[in-house]
Amino acid sequence: MIEKRLAIISIIVEDRQKSAEINLLLSAFGDYIVGRMGIPYKERNVSVMCVVVDAPAETINTLTGKLGMLSGVTAKTLMSKI
């Protein structure tokens, strides 16, 4: 059995045009998503998202990498030890 990890993927979206692509990626990995929160920060013209996932480390890294490859999008992961 593959070990799953609990993680938070933090996403800063500088290009709101990428919202559809972000949502497609999150939908593709939807079986692993526990919850998500998005906050538009109008003063800075960005959106900040927090996605909680429970998945194998490789899957988490793949999703984070795909998000981070979108121009105007920054994604980083904090993984638990459990």
C-alpha positions as CSV (number, residue, x, y, z in Angstrom):
1,M,0.0,0.0,0.0
2,I,1.3,3.4,-0.9
3,E,1.8,5.8,2.0
4,K,-0.3,8.9,1.9
5,R,0.7,12.3,3.3
6,L,-1.4,15.2,4.5
7,A,-0.3,18.4,2.9
8,I,-1.2,22.0,2.2
9,I,-0.5,23.5,-1.2
10,S,-0.3,27.3,-1.0
11,I,-1.0,29.1,-4.3
12,I,-0.6,32.7,-5.2
13,V,-2.4,33.6,-8.5
14,E,-1.0,36.8,-10.1
15,D,-2.8,36.2,-13.4
16,R,-6.5,35.6,-12.9
17,Q,-6.7,34.4,-16.5
18,K,-5.2,31.2,-15.2
19,S,-8.2,30.4,-12.9
20,A,-9.7,28.0,-15.4
21,E,-6.5,26.1,-15.8
22,I,-6.0,25.9,-12.0
23,N,-9.5,24.6,-11.6
24,L,-9.0,22.0,-14.3
25,L,-5.9,20.8,-12.5
26,L,-7.6,20.7,-9.1
27,S,-10.5,18.8,-10.6
28,A,-8.1,16.3,-12.1
29,F,-6.7,15.6,-8.6
30,G,-10.1,16.0,-6.9
31,D,-10.0,12.6,-5.3
32,Y,-7.1,13.7,-3.1
33,I,-8.5,17.1,-2.1
34,V,-9.8,17.4,1.4
35,G,-10.8,21.1,1.1
36,R,-9.8,24.4,-0.4
37,M,-10.1,28.1,0.3
38,G,-9.5,31.0,-1.9
39,I,-9.2,34.7,-1.0
40,P,-9.1,37.5,-3.5
41,Y,-6.7,40.2,-2.4
42,K,-7.9,43.1,-4.4
43,E,-5.4,45.6,-3.0
44,R,-2.5,43.5,-4.5
45,N,-4.6,42.3,-7.5
46,V,-3.8,38.6,-6.6
47,S,-5.7,35.6,-5.3
48,V,-4.4,33.4,-2.5
49,M,-5.5,29.8,-2.3
50,C,-4.9,27.1,0.2
51,V,-5.6,23.4,-0.8
52,V,-5.5,20.6,1.7
53,V,-4.6,17.2,0.2
54,D,-4.3,13.7,1.4
55,A,-2.3,11.8,-1.2
56,P,1.0,10.0,-1.9
57,A,3.9,12.4,-1.8
58,E,4.6,11.8,-5.6
59,T,1.0,12.9,-6.4
60,I,1.3,16.0,-4.2
61,N,4.6,16.9,-5.9
62,T,3.1,16.4,-9.3
63,L,0.1,18.6,-8.6
64,T,2.3,21.3,-7.1
65,G,4.7,21.2,-10.0
66,K,1.9,21.5,-12.6
67,L,0.4,24.4,-10.8
68,G,3.8,26.1,-10.5
69,M,4.5,25.7,-14.2
70,L,1.5,28.0,-15.1
71,S,2.8,31.5,-15.7
72,G,1.5,34.0,-13.2
73,V,1.0,31.2,-10.6
74,T,3.3,30.3,-7.7
75,A,2.7,27.1,-5.7
76,K,4.5,25.7,-2.7
77,T,3.8,22.7,-0.5
78,L,4.0,22.0,3.2
79,M,3.9,18.3,3.9
80,S,3.1,16.7,7.3
81,K,5.1,13.8,8.7
82,I,1.9,11.8,9.3
